[in-house]
């Protein structure tokens, strides 16, 4: 058996609105045979599904490449559907049938030239208000409609409907970008929604990130503009090949919507009595800056993912009902209600109950997270917020007509559309819950951008959080498109000197004058290094060479910035840095860890230069390769001279300093053992507990296990008392906390000034759980899991573990089990990939082809 799955285009299944001049195709080979490697492929594209009008035939290409294969045919036309198929031959001479046909449809392909004007209401001129606005147009469709596409975007967030039917199920479109430079439009197939004759097109627009409150603690608002606006282009194509364009203009009508107010942080107020009673006026054309490039959607949309029902209805001391959904999450509550006109439903959202069991909202800071719905009084009414989202587990029902019943409420989980790719399970129940918490921390914060938290008046794209977590993120879910989009956002915000803002999109310009913690507006080490770390990680995880090509100049600019800032181009000891943020060795009342910034900054500077060496090598830039190699050697030498004594003592006596020196291979080779031993002593001084913060924690377990102290890595991972990962689990956490002691052992809470209970950065340990505990990882030299490494490292008393990864080539998996003193390991390698296996206690790697294997060995008596 040898067959091909349906082809994906740009890693998407049958995409429409694709804005790539050279799209790339990928496919997965399925086979019952072992050692299957593709020998050649043959691709065809056509403008018809029957492949009668082929526009490109690759011919037989001798290659094992089945991921990101470039289209090499004639220039593609805009707004055109193309069909594609492939067949392959393997090295054993077997030839597959043609794959199932797939298609991709090009976008407007106009590279930022958008024809339809933006329109707004003449009444929307108060920057302090965030009401919703309706826009409508009646359009006529002739007989013989073949296809219809709606292209839309907004200065704000929007929903669209045709003849009363909602188009798409996306939430908070068009998402969040640097609106002054980059705005994304979405494409919808509305062929089946339109009818011959008159049709009503309606757009509903809210404040969103464009106009509403942002970075609430420094009082940002209307960062991008004071007026919401919508723009649409509708293309009608008839069976006789004629075309008709319908666009927003001054002929559209507008009115206030029932959304009285809607804000990202504060929630939504909706008056259903206003439905159907709008007072329509003519819309106004709104000029936009020439700097804005309007381009096709280039990342996953935010969509409803699952629905949770209340696990329990609690009652507080005041007799109020609190819905417990059992899971800290990001989304909205949908409810049903009956009552008379003017009755209200008022909901408040919170992550936790304070230790006495009371509804706790102090850590939301200025974010209200409230929903207020006024009934119209017509039978059973149903409602969910349109232009806001909340981070919560608990919902306080402050007002509700009638009896509060669990069946009338459900929580809709929202996050960017990403296919789950990783699975992990082991014999330790608390570790399984930790994995669950890491996954849900990611779900709650991958909301168009990688936010730091989904609940308080922040929800910003902090670069540091994203870069420390990206390896785990790629393991848990397919984030290739998500990070491709965010990296484009990042490049749009990079300053002329190469500096990278702390958050992307950057809404903290000049915030340092209003925030005592911020002493600079950009380019903090370990944060801004996302500009180099993230492209390299996406390349490594998915084999996407284009991500390096697309970001190479920006990566170089960032390294050039650091090079200028560093003393003698080697030791970076200037500027503002967050350092080992919220480490437990910080001074009382401080967020800044004890590891000095000149060490952490130089470590990440060295790492970014090392990434540039690898990237230049992949892309074939020989001059850059030589230059960065020489620079890296200078930095390493300077680091060792600066921070290590002649006898090998690391001058900075913190856990994080030793972790970073070991993980990034900066310790002098003769002194590696001393550095490891000192790290162990520092841990033992804390009774084998960590003190690390944002920059030390992601690498802690790996630094130990790579250097012969797997025992200490497991000891840290499996600690159940404070501070540890499992301490949070035992405290009832369902996501990852911002602070190790967000909820302290004595029942008190960290300061509400900064205490999120859904803050994914410390979940970066998840990557070590996959790669070391289970033993499934990639080979950076053969990226995208073309070669899969299996290196299980049992320990900590675990008797079994298993993990799987949906790689670009198909599902890879490993499971191991210890029975008495016998170790049994089973693994699966997908077709067109190969594996390398190193079993516990062995020194030689086994080379394996695709297929399923089981190995058994006797463990040494010392195990």
DAQUIKA-V155399 format. One record per residue. N is the residue number from 1. RES is the residue in three letters. OMEGA is omega as a letter, one per 20 degrees, with the letter a starting at -180 (none if undefined). Layout:
N_RES_OMEGA ; N_RES_OMEGA
This chain:
1_UNK_r ; 2_UNK_r ; 3_UNK_a ; 4_UNK_r ; 5_UNK_r ; 6_UNK_a ; 7_UNK_r ; 8_UNK_r ; 9_UNK_a ; 10_UNK_r ; 11_UNK_r ; 12_UNK_r ; 13_UNK_r ; 14_UNK_a ; 15_UNK_r ; 16_UNK_a ; 17_UNK_a ; 18_UNK_a ; 19_UNK_a ; 20_UNK_r ; 21_UNK_r ; 22_UNK_r ; 23_UNK_a ; 24_UNK_a ; 25_UNK_r ; 26_UNK_r ; 27_UNK_r ; 28_UNK_r ; 29_UNK_r ; 30_UNK_a ; 31_UNK_r ; 32_UNK_a ; 33_UNK_r ; 34_UNK_r ; 35_UNK_a ; 36_UNK_r ; 37_UNK_r ; 38_UNK_r ; 39_UNK_a ; 40_UNK_r ; 41_UNK_r ; 42_UNK_a ; 43_UNK_r ; 44_UNK_r ; 45_UNK_a ; 46_UNK_r ; 47_UNK_r ; 48_UNK_a ; 49_UNK_a ; 50_UNK_r ; 51_UNK_r ; 52_UNK_a ; 53_UNK_a ; 54_UNK_r ; 55_UNK_r ; 56_UNK_r ; 57_UNK_a ; 58_UNK_a ; 59_UNK_r ; 60_UNK_a ; 61_UNK_r ; 62_UNK_a ; 63_UNK_r ; 64_UNK_a ; 65_UNK_r ; 66_UNK_r ; 67_UNK_r ; 68_UNK_r ; 69_UNK_a ; 70_UNK_r ; 71_UNK_a ; 72_UNK_r ; 73_UNK_r ; 74_UNK_a ; 75_UNK_a ; 76_UNK_r ; 77_UNK_r ; 78_UNK_r ; 79_UNK_a ; 80_UNK_r ; 81_UNK_r ; 82_UNK_r ; 83_UNK_a ; 84_UNK_r ; 85_UNK_a ; 86_UNK_r ; 87_UNK_a ; 88_UNK_r ; 89_UNK_r ; 90_UNK_a ; 91_UNK_r ; 92_UNK_r ; 93_UNK_r ; 94_UNK_r ; 95_UNK_r ; 96_UNK_r ; 97_UNK_r ; 98_UNK_r ; 99_UNK_r ; 100_UNK_a ; 101_UNK_r ; 102_UNK_r ; 103_UNK_r ; 104_UNK_a ; 105_UNK_a ; 106_UNK_r ; 107_UNK_r ; 108_UNK_r ; 109_UNK_a ; 110_UNK_r ; 111_UNK_r ; 112_UNK_r ; 113_UNK_a ; 114_UNK_a ; 115_UNK_a ; 116_UNK_r ; 117_UNK_r ; 118_UNK_r ; 119_UNK_a ; 120_UNK_r ; 121_UNK_r ; 122_UNK_r ; 123_UNK_a ; 124_UNK_a ; 125_UNK_r ; 126_UNK_a ; 127_UNK_a ; 128_UNK_a ; 129_UNK_a ; 130_UNK_r ; 131_UNK_r ; 132_UNK_a ; 133_UNK_r ; 134_UNK_r ; 135_UNK_a ; 136_UNK_r ; 137_UNK_r ; 138_UNK_a ; 139_UNK_a ; 140_UNK_r ; 141_UNK_a ; 142_UNK_r ; 143_UNK_r ; 144_UNK_r ; 145_UNK_r ; 146_UNK_r ; 147_UNK_r ; 148_UNK_r ; 149_UNK_r ; 150_UNK_r ; 151_UNK_a ; 152_UNK_r ; 153_UNK_a ; 154_UNK_r ; 155_UNK_a ; 156_UNK_r ; 157_UNK_a ; 158_UNK_r ; 159_UNK_r ; 160_UNK_r ; 161_UNK_r ; 162_UNK_a ; 163_UNK_r ; 164_UNK_a ; 165_UNK_r ; 166_UNK_r ; 167_UNK_a ; 168_UNK_r ; 169_UNK_r ; 170_UNK_r ; 171_UNK_r ; 172_UNK_r ; 173_UNK_j ; 174_UNK_a ; 175_UNK_a ; 176_UNK_r ; 177_UNK_r ; 178_UNK_a ; 179_UNK_r ; 180_UNK_a ; 181_UNK_a ; 182_UNK_a ; 183_UNK_a ; 184_UNK_r ; 185_UNK_a ; 186_UNK_a ; 187_UNK_a ; 188_UNK_r ; 189_UNK_a ; 190_UNK_a ; 191_UNK_a ; 192_UNK_a ; 193_UNK_r ; 194_UNK_r ; 195_UNK_r ; 196_UNK_a ; 197_UNK_a ; 198_UNK_r ; 199_UNK_r ; 200_UNK_r ; 201_UNK_a ; 202_UNK_r ; 203_UNK_r ; 204_UNK_a ; 205_UNK_r ; 206_UNK_a ; 207_UNK_r ; 208_UNK_r ; 209_UNK_a ; 210_UNK_a ; 211_UNK_a ; 212_UNK_r ; 213_UNK_r ; 214_UNK_a ; 215_UNK_a ; 216_UNK_a ; 217_UNK_r ; 218_UNK_r ; 219_UNK_r ; 220_UNK_r ; 221_UNK_r ; 222_UNK_a ; 223_UNK_a ; 224_UNK_a ; 225_UNK_a ; 226_UNK_a ; 227_UNK_r ; 228_UNK_a ; 229_UNK_a ; 230_UNK_r ; 231_UNK_a ; 232_UNK_r ; 233_UNK_r ; 234_UNK_r ; 235_UNK_r ; 236_UNK_r ; 237_UNK_a ; 238_UNK_a ; 239_UNK_r ; 240_UNK_r ; 241_UNK_r ; 242_UNK_a ; 243_UNK_r ; 244_UNK_r ; 245_UNK_r ; 246_UNK_a ; 247_UNK_r ; 248_UNK_r ; 249_UNK_a ; 250_UNK_r ; 251_UNK_r ; 252_UNK_r ; 253_UNK_a ; 254_UNK_r ; 255_UNK_r ; 256_UNK_r ; 257_UNK_r ; 258_UNK_r ; 259_UNK_a ; 260_UNK_r ; 261_UNK_r ; 262_UNK_a ; 263_UNK_r ; 264_UNK_a ; 265_UNK_a ; 266_UNK_r ; 267_UNK_a ; 268_UNK_r ; 269_UNK_a ; 270_UNK_r ; 271_UNK_a ; 272_UNK_r ; 273_UNK_a ; 274_UNK_a ; 275_UNK_r ; 276_UNK_a ; 277_UNK_a ; 278_UNK_r ; 279_UNK_a ; 280_UNK_r ; 281_UNK_a ; 282_UNK_r ; 283_UNK_r ; 284_UNK_r ; 285_UNK_a ; 286_UNK_r ; 287_UNK_r ; 288_UNK_a ; 289_UNK_r ; 290_UNK_a ; 291_UNK_a ; 292_UNK_r ; 293_UNK_r ; 294_UNK_a ; 295_UNK_a ; 296_UNK_r ; 297_UNK_a ; 298_UNK_r ; 299_UNK_a ; 300_UNK_r ; 301_UNK_r ; 302_UNK_a ; 303_UNK_r ; 304_UNK_a ; 305_UNK_r ; 306_UNK_a ; 307_UNK_r ; 308_UNK_r ; 309_UNK_r ; 310_UNK_r ; 311_UNK_a ; 312_UNK_r ; 313_UNK_a ; 314_UNK_r ; 315_UNK_a ; 316_UNK_a ; 317_UNK_r ; 318_UNK_r ; 319_UNK_a ; 320_UNK_a ; 321_UNK_r ; 322_UNK_r ; 323_UNK_r ; 324_UNK_a ; 325_UNK_r ; 326_UNK_a ; 327_UNK_r ; 328_UNK_a ; 329_UNK_r ; 330_UNK_r ; 331_UNK_a ; 332_UNK_r ; 333_UNK_r ; 334_UNK_a ; 335_UNK_r ; 336_UNK_a ; 337_UNK_r ; 338_UNK_r ; 339_UNK_a ; 340_UNK_r ; 341_UNK_a ; 342_UNK_r ; 343_UNK_a ; 344_UNK_r ; 345_UNK_r ; 346_UNK_a ; 347_UNK_r ; 348_UNK_a ; 349_UNK_r ; 350_UNK_r ; 351_UNK_a ; 352_UNK_r ; 353_UNK_r ; 354_UNK_a ; 355_UNK_r ; 356_UNK_r ; 357_UNK_a ; 358_UNK_a ; 359_UNK_a ; 360_UNK_a ; 361_UNK_a ; 362_UNK_a ; 363_UNK_r ; 364_UNK_a ; 365_UNK_a ; 366_UNK_a ; 367_UNK_a ; 368_UNK_a ; 369_UNK_a ; 370_UNK_r ; 371_UNK_r ; 372_UNK_a ; 373_UNK_r ; 374_UNK_a ; 375_UNK_r ; 376_UNK_r ; 377_UNK_a ; 378_UNK_r ; 379_UNK_r ; 380_UNK_a ; 381_UNK_r ; 382_UNK_a ; 383_UNK_r ; 384_UNK_a ; 385_UNK_a ; 386_UNK_a ; 387_UNK_r ; 388_UNK_r ; 389_UNK_a ; 390_UNK_r ; 391_UNK_a ; 392_UNK_r ; 393_UNK_a ; 394_UNK_r ; 395_UNK_r ; 396_UNK_r ; 397_UNK_a ; 398_UNK_r ; 399_UNK_r ; 400_UNK_r ; 401_UNK_r ; 402_UNK_a ; 403_UNK_r ; 404_UNK_a ; 405_UNK_a ; 406_UNK_a ; 407_UNK_a ; 408_UNK_a ; 409_UNK_r ; 410_UNK_a ; 411_UNK_r ; 412_UNK_a ; 413_UNK_a ; 414_UNK_r ; 415_UNK_r ; 416_UNK_a ; 417_UNK_r ; 418_UNK_a ; 419_UNK_r ; 420_UNK_a ; 421_UNK_a ; 422_UNK_r ; 423_UNK_r ; 424_UNK_r ; 425_UNK_a ; 426_UNK_a ; 427_UNK_a ; 428_UNK_a ; 429_UNK_a ; 430_UNK_r ; 431_UNK_r ; 432_UNK_r ; 433_UNK_r ; 434_UNK_r ; 435_UNK_r ; 436_UNK_a ; 437_UNK_r ; 438_UNK_r ; 439_UNK_a ; 440_UNK_r ; 441_UNK_r ; 442_UNK_r ; 443_UNK_a ; 444_UNK_a ; 445_UNK_r ; 446_UNK_a ; 447_UNK_a ; 448_UNK_r ; 449_UNK_r ; 450_UNK_a ; 451_UNK_r ; 452_UNK_a ; 453_UNK_a ; 454_UNK_a ; 455_UNK_a ; 456_UNK_a ; 457_UNK_a ; 458_UNK_r ; 459_UNK_a ; 460_UNK_a ; 461_UNK_a ; 462_UNK_a ; 463_UNK_a ; 464_UNK_r ; 465_UNK_a ; 466_UNK_a ; 467_UNK_a ; 468_UNK_a ; 469_UNK_a ; 470_UNK_r ; 471_UNK_r ; 472_UNK_a ; 473_UNK_a ; 474_UNK_r ; 475_UNK_a ; 476_UNK_a ; 477_UNK_r ; 478_UNK_a ; 479_UNK_a ; 480_UNK_r ; 481_UNK_a ; 482_UNK_a ; 483_UNK_r ; 484_UNK_r ; 485_UNK_a ; 486_UNK_r ; 487_UNK_r ; 488_UNK_r ; 489_UNK_a ; 490_UNK_r ; 491_UNK_r ; 492_UNK_a ; 493_UNK_a ; 494_UNK_a ; 495_UNK_a ; 496_UNK_r ; 497_UNK_r ; 498_UNK_a ; 499_UNK_a ; 500_UNK_r ; 501_UNK_r ; 502_UNK_a ; 503_UNK_r ; 504_UNK_i ; 505_UNK_a ; 506_UNK_r ; 507_UNK_a ; 508_UNK_r ; 509_UNK_r ; 510_UNK_r ; 511_UNK_a ; 512_UNK_r ; 513_UNK_a ; 514_UNK_a ; 515_UNK_a ; 516_UNK_a ; 517_UNK_a ; 518_UNK_r ; 519_UNK_r ; 520_UNK_a ; 521_UNK_a ; 522_UNK_r ; 523_UNK_r ; 524_UNK_a ; 525_UNK_a ; 526_UNK_r ; 527_UNK_a ; 528_UNK_r ; 529_UNK_r ; 530_UNK_a ; 531_UNK_r ; 532_UNK_a ; 533_UNK_a ; 534_UNK_r ; 535_UNK_a ; 536_UNK_a ; 537_UNK_r ; 538_UNK_r ; 539_UNK_a ; 540_UNK_a ; 541_UNK_a ; 542_UNK_a ; 543_UNK_a ; 544_UNK_r ; 545_UNK_a ; 546_UNK_r ; 547_UNK_r ; 548_UNK_r ; 549_UNK_a ; 550_UNK_a ; 551_UNK_a ; 552_UNK_a ; 553_UNK_r ; 554_UNK_r ; 555_UNK_r ; 556_UNK_a ; 557_UNK_r ; 558_UNK_r ; 559_UNK_r ; 560_UNK_r ; 561_UNK_a ; 562_UNK_a ; 563_UNK_r ; 564_UNK_a ; 565_UNK_a ; 566_UNK_r ; 567_UNK_a ; 568_UNK_r ; 569_UNK_a ; 570_UNK_a ; 571_UNK_a ; 572_UNK_a ; 573_UNK_r ; 574_UNK_r ; 575_UNK_r ; 576_UNK_r ; 577_UNK_r ; 578_UNK_r ; 579_UNK_a ; 580_UNK_a ; 581_UNK_r ; 582_UNK_r ; 583_UNK_a ; 584_UNK_r ; 585_UNK_r ; 586_UNK_r ; 587_UNK_a ; 588_UNK_r ; 589_UNK_a ; 590_UNK_r ; 591_UNK_a ; 592_UNK_a ; 593_UNK_a ; 594_UNK_r ; 595_UNK_a ; 596_UNK_a ; 597_UNK_a ; 598_UNK_r ; 599_UNK_a ; 600_UNK_a ; 601_UNK_a ; 602_UNK_r ; 603_UNK_a ; 604_UNK_r ; 605_UNK_r ; 606_UNK_a ; 607_UNK_r ; 608_UNK_r ; 609_UNK_r ; 610_UNK_r ; 611_UNK_r ; 612_UNK_r ; 613_UNK_a ; 614_UNK_a ; 615_UNK_r ; 616_UNK_r ; 617_UNK_r ; 618_UNK_a ; 619_UNK_r ; 620_UNK_r ; 621_UNK_a ; 622_UNK_a ; 623_UNK_r ; 624_UNK_r ; 625_UNK_r ; 626_UNK_a ; 627_UNK_a ; 628_UNK_r ; 629_UNK_r ; 630_UNK_r ; 631_UNK_a ; 632_UNK_r ; 633_UNK_r ; 634_UNK_a ; 635_UNK_a ; 636_UNK_r ; 637_UNK_a ; 638_UNK_r ; 639_UNK_a ; 640_UNK_r ; 641_UNK_a ; 642_UNK_a ; 643_UNK_r ; 644_UNK_r ; 645_UNK_a ; 646_UNK_r ; 647_UNK_r ; 648_UNK_r ; 649_UNK_r ; 650_UNK_a ; 651_UNK_r ; 652_UNK_a ; 653_UNK_r ; 654_UNK_r ; 655_UNK_a ; 656_UNK_r ; 657_UNK_a ; 658_UNK_r ; 659_UNK_a ; 660_UNK_r ; 661_UNK_a ; 662_UNK_a ; 663_UNK_a ; 664_UNK_r ; 665_UNK_a ; 666_UNK_r ; 667_UNK_r ; 668_UNK_a ; 669_UNK_a ; 670_UNK_a ; 671_UNK_a ; 672_UNK_a ; 673_UNK_r ; 674_UNK_a ; 675_UNK_r ; 676_UNK_a ; 677_UNK_r ; 678_UNK_r ; 679_UNK_r ; 680_UNK_r ; 681_UNK_r ; 682_UNK_r ; 683_UNK_a ; 684_UNK_r ; 685_UNK_r ; 686_UNK_a ; 687_UNK_r ; 688_UNK_r ; 689_UNK_a ; 690_UNK_r ; 691_UNK_a ; 692_UNK_r ; 693_UNK_a ; 694_UNK_a ; 695_UNK_a ; 696_UNK_a ; 697_UNK_a ; 698_UNK_a ; 699_UNK_a ; 700_UNK_a ; 701_UNK_a ; 702_UNK_r ; 703_UNK_r ; 704_UNK_a ; 705_UNK_r ; 706_UNK_a ; 707_UNK_r ; 708_UNK_a ; 709_UNK_r ; 710_UNK_a ; 711_UNK_a ; 712_UNK_r ; 713_UNK_r ; 714_UNK_a ; 715_UNK_r ; 716_UNK_a ; 717_UNK_a ; 718_UNK_r ; 719_UNK_a ; 720_UNK_r ; 721_UNK_a ; 722_UNK_i ; 723_UNK_a ; 724_UNK_r ; 725_UNK_a ; 726_UNK_r ; 727_UNK_r ; 728_UNK_r ; 729_UNK_a ; 730_UNK_r ; 731_UNK_r ; 732_UNK_a ; 733_UNK_r ; 734_UNK_r ; 735_UNK_r ; 736_UNK_a ; 737_UNK_r ; 738_UNK_a ; 739_UNK_r ; 740_UNK_a ; 741_UNK_r ; 742_UNK_r ; 743_UNK_a ; 744_UNK_a ; 745_UNK_r ; 746_UNK_r ; 747_UNK_r ; 748_UNK_a ; 749_UNK_r ; 750_UNK_a ; 751_UNK_r ; 752_UNK_r ; 753_UNK_a ; 754_UNK_a ; 755_UNK_r ; 756_UNK_r ; 757_UNK_r ; 758_UNK_a ; 759_UNK_b ; 760_UNK_a ; 761_UNK_a ; 762_UNK_r ; 763_UNK_r ; 764_UNK_r ; 765_UNK_r ; 766_UNK_a ; 767_UNK_r ; 768_UNK_r ; 769_UNK_r ; 770_UNK_a ; 771_UNK_a ; 772_UNK_a ; 773_UNK_r ; 774_UNK_r ; 775_UNK_a ; 776_UNK_a ; 777_UNK_a ; 778_UNK_r ; 779_UNK_a ; 780_UNK_a ; 781_UNK_r ; 782_UNK_a ; 783_UNK_r ; 784_UNK_a ; 785_UNK_r ; 786_UNK_r ; 787_UNK_a ; 788_UNK_r ; 789_UNK_r ; 790_UNK_a ; 791_UNK_r ; 792_UNK_a ; 793_UNK_a ; 794_UNK_r ; 795_UNK_r ; 796_UNK_a ; 797_UNK_r ; 798_UNK_r ; 799_UNK_r ; 800_UNK_r ; 801_UNK_r ; 802_UNK_r ; 803_UNK_r ; 804_UNK_a ; 805_UNK_r ; 806_UNK_a ; 807_UNK_r ; 808_UNK_a ; 809_UNK_a ; 810_UNK_a ; 811_UNK_r ; 812_UNK_a ; 813_UNK_r ; 814_UNK_r ; 815_UNK_r ; 816_UNK_a ; 817_UNK_r ; 818_UNK_r ; 819_UNK_a ; 820_UNK_r ; 821_UNK_r ; 822_UNK_a ; 823_UNK_a ; 824_UNK_a ; 825_UNK_r ; 826_UNK_a ; 827_UNK_r ; 828_UNK_r ; 829_UNK_a ; 830_UNK_r ; 831_UNK_a ; 832_UNK_r ; 833_UNK_r ; 834_UNK_a ; 835_UNK_r ; 836_UNK_a ; 837_UNK_r ; 838_UNK_a ; 839_UNK_a ; 840_UNK_r ; 841_UNK_a ; 842_UNK_a ; 843_UNK_a ; 844_UNK_r ; 845_UNK_r ; 846_UNK_r ; 847_UNK_a ; 848_UNK_r ; 849_UNK_a ; 850_UNK_r ; 851_UNK_r ; 852_UNK_a ; 853_UNK_r ; 854_UNK_r ; 855_UNK_r ; 856_UNK_r ; 857_UNK_r ; 858_UNK_r ; 859_UNK_r ; 860_UNK_a ; 861_UNK_a ; 862_UNK_a ; 863_UNK_none
